[in-house]
Amino acid sequence: MTRSATYFYQALAFDRSVREAFDLALAQLDLESIDGSNVPVLLLRPGADPTQPFVLGTRSQNDAKAGKRNAI
C-alpha cells in the first residue's frame, strides 16, 4: 500500500469525510517532502458527496437493519 493510501484510510477510520481524508493524506505527503510526481488525484463517482463521513456499519448493525436476529 502506498503512503498516501495509508494516510487516507487512517483518516477514514477516524470518521473523516472522503474529502478531509484526502486532504489530510496530501498534507502528510507534503510534510514528508514526498516527490510531487506521484501526487494522488481524488476521483469520485457521479452523485458521491465527498463531504460526508465514510463509515461502514458493523455486522450486527447491518443485520439489525435487515431485520435479522443474532443467533445464539
C-alpha positions as CSV (number, residue, x, y, z in Angstrom):
1,M,0.0,0.0,0.0
2,T,1.3,3.4,-0.8
3,R,1.9,6.0,1.9
4,S,-0.9,8.2,0.5
5,A,-3.4,5.3,0.7
6,T,-2.2,4.6,4.3
7,Y,-2.8,8.1,5.4
8,F,-6.1,8.3,3.5
9,Y,-7.5,5.1,5.1
10,Q,-6.3,6.1,8.6
11,A,-8.3,9.4,8.3
12,L,-11.4,7.5,7.2
13,A,-11.0,5.2,10.2
14,F,-11.2,8.3,12.4
15,D,-14.6,9.2,10.9
16,R,-13.3,11.9,8.5
17,S,-15.1,12.6,5.2
18,V,-13.6,11.4,2.0
19,R,-12.5,15.0,1.2
20,E,-11.0,15.5,4.6
21,A,-9.2,12.2,4.4
22,F,-7.8,13.0,1.0
23,D,-6.7,16.5,2.1
24,L,-5.0,15.1,5.2
25,A,-3.2,12.5,3.2
26,L,-1.9,15.2,0.8
27,A,-0.8,17.3,3.8
28,Q,1.1,14.4,5.3
29,L,2.8,13.7,2.0
30,D,3.8,17.4,1.8
31,L,5.2,17.3,5.4
32,E,7.3,14.3,4.4
33,S,8.5,16.1,1.3
34,I,7.3,13.2,-1.0
35,D,8.1,13.8,-4.6
36,G,5.2,15.6,-6.3
37,S,5.3,13.4,-9.4
38,N,3.2,10.8,-7.6
39,V,0.6,13.1,-6.1
40,P,-2.7,11.2,-5.9
41,V,-5.9,12.5,-7.5
42,L,-9.3,12.1,-5.9
43,L,-11.8,10.6,-8.3
44,L,-15.5,10.5,-7.3
45,R,-18.3,8.7,-8.9
46,P,-21.2,10.8,-10.1
47,G,-23.5,11.7,-7.2
48,A,-20.9,11.0,-4.5
49,D,-20.7,13.5,-1.7
50,P,-17.1,13.7,-0.5
51,T,-18.1,15.9,2.5
52,Q,-20.0,13.1,4.2
53,P,-18.3,10.8,6.7
54,F,-17.3,7.4,5.3
55,V,-18.2,4.9,8.0
56,L,-19.2,1.3,7.5
57,G,-21.6,-0.2,10.0
58,T,-20.7,-3.2,12.0
59,R,-22.0,-6.6,11.1
60,S,-24.6,-6.5,13.9
61,Q,-25.8,-3.1,12.8
62,N,-26.2,-4.2,9.3
63,D,-28.1,-7.4,10.4
64,A,-30.4,-5.3,12.6
65,K,-31.2,-3.0,9.7
66,A,-32.1,-6.1,7.6
67,G,-34.4,-7.4,10.4
68,K,-32.1,-10.3,11.2
69,R,-31.7,-11.6,14.8
70,N,-28.4,-12.6,16.3
71,A,-28.0,-16.4,16.5
72,I,-27.2,-17.9,19.9
